[in-house]
Amino acid sequence: MEFGPIWRASLRNKTGALLVVLQVAFTLALIVNAVAIAGRQAQQMSQPIGVDEPNSFVLRSAAIVTEFNGRATSEEDLRQLRGLPGVVAAVQMNSIPGSGGGMGMGLKTTPEEGVEEVGTSVYMVDEFGLEALGVELIAGENFAPADVSLREGNDARWPNRTILSKTLAEALFPGDASLGLGKTVYIEGTQAMTVIGIVERLQAPWAFWQFAGHSILVPWRQAVDETSYFVRTEPGRRDALMPEAEALLAGREPDRIIQNMATMEQVRENATDGNRALVNILAFTVIVLVAITTLGVAGLTSFNVTRRYKQIGTRRALGASKGAILRYFLAENLLFTLIGVVLGALFAVAVNFLLVVAFAVPRFSWVWMPVSMAVLVAISLLAVLFPAIRAGQVPPAVATRTV
C-alpha cells in the first residue's frame, strides 16, 4: 500500500486526519504519564518493609488521666506481652514502619559544617527490637541491655550506638564493603553514634519518601503517656493473640485506653489509602481515555466510509477487491496513528518535565513509551477494522448510484 496517495488525499480533508492525530497524541501523552505514576505508586505500596508482617501486629496505649506513670506502665505492659504464650517478642516504639507517621533526622559522616546530611527515619527500641521486628541482622551485633537508656521528654542527648539499614549504610559509606560497621555517624550535626550493626532492610514510616529505605535503630526507652507496641507472634498465632493482648492490657490499667490495634497489613493499607485511591483514579482515567480514543477513531472512520461511498464504489467497479479497500483504510489509519504517537511521545516528555519541575514527580521509565505507543497503534487499528470491513462490503452498483 502506497502512503503517498493516502497522504495527498488527506490534504483535501485535513479535519478528519488532524482529529485522529491529535486524539492519539494527547491520549499517548496522558497515558504514559498516568501509567508511570500509577506504576510507581503501586510499586512503592507493595515494597517489602523488612519486618515479619504476616506474624506481627501493633496496638497503642493512651493515658486518659493527667497524672500517669508512663514509664512504669510501659515496662509492665512489655513484661506481660512478652510472657504471653505464642508471643516471640514485643517492643515499645516511637513509630511503626510503613505507618505514615514518625521521626525523620539527618545523618552525616563528619561533624564539619556545610556537609550535606542524608535523610533517615528513626526508630527507638530496646534490646528486643530486632527480634520483635523480625529484621535480618547481616553484620555486627544487636544492642545489649546496657546500651538502652531512658528518654524523657525531648531529650537532646542521643545514644552513642546505632544500627543502620543497609540502604542507609550504602548511602553514607558508598563503596565501603563493611557498610560503615564500627564507624561513626553524626546526628543533629555533632552528636556521634557508633555503627554497631547493619540490617538487610527496614523501611521508613513513609512509603513514598525519597529516603524510604533509610532507617536507624537507637537504643531508647520512652517515658511517655502515649506509646505504641510492636508485637511479633509465632507463625499462625497472630490473629488469636491480638484480642488476648488487647484484653490483657486494657484490664491491667484503668487509667488508659488501648486503641488502634491492627495487623501490619492493615497498618500499611491505612497509611496508603489515599495513594491507592490515586492509583485507581489513574487506572480508570487510562481506561476512559483508551475507550474514547477507540470510539473516536472508529467514528471518524465510519464517517469517512459513508462520505466516500461513491469513491469506494468506483474503485470496486474498476476491479478493486474487498481486501484492497480494507488495506487502504487500515493504511490510512496507520499513517495518521504513527504521526499521532510520534507527536504524543514529544507531548509526554513535555508533560513529564512539567510534573517533575512543579510537583517533584519522578521521571517516567522509558520502557512505558514504546509499550504505550504499540498499544495505541494496535487499538487504533482494531478500532478501524470494523468500519474498514464495512467499506469493503459496499456493492459497486449501489455505491456508484449514491450521490
Secondary structure, 3 states (H helix, E strand, C coil): CCHHHHHHHHHCCHHHHHHHHHHHHHHHHHHHHHHHHHHHHHHHHHCCCCCCHHHEEEEEEEECCCCCCHHHHHHHHHHHHHHCCCEEEEEEECCCCCCCCCEEEEEECCCCCCCCCEEEEEEEECCCHHHHHCCCEEEECCCCHHHCEEECCCCCCCCCEEEEEHHHHHHHCCCCCCCCCCCEEEECCCEEEEEEEEECCCCCCCCCCCCCCCEEEEEEEECCCEEEEEEEECCCCHHHHHHHHHHHHHHHCCCEEEEEEEEHHHHHHHHCHHHHHHHHHHHHHHHHHHHHHHHHHHHHHHHHHHHCHHHHHHHHHCCCCHHHHHHHHHHHHHHHHHHHHHHHHHHHHHHHHHHHHHHCCCCCCCCHHHHHHHHHHHHHHHHHHHHHHHHHCCCHHHHHCCC
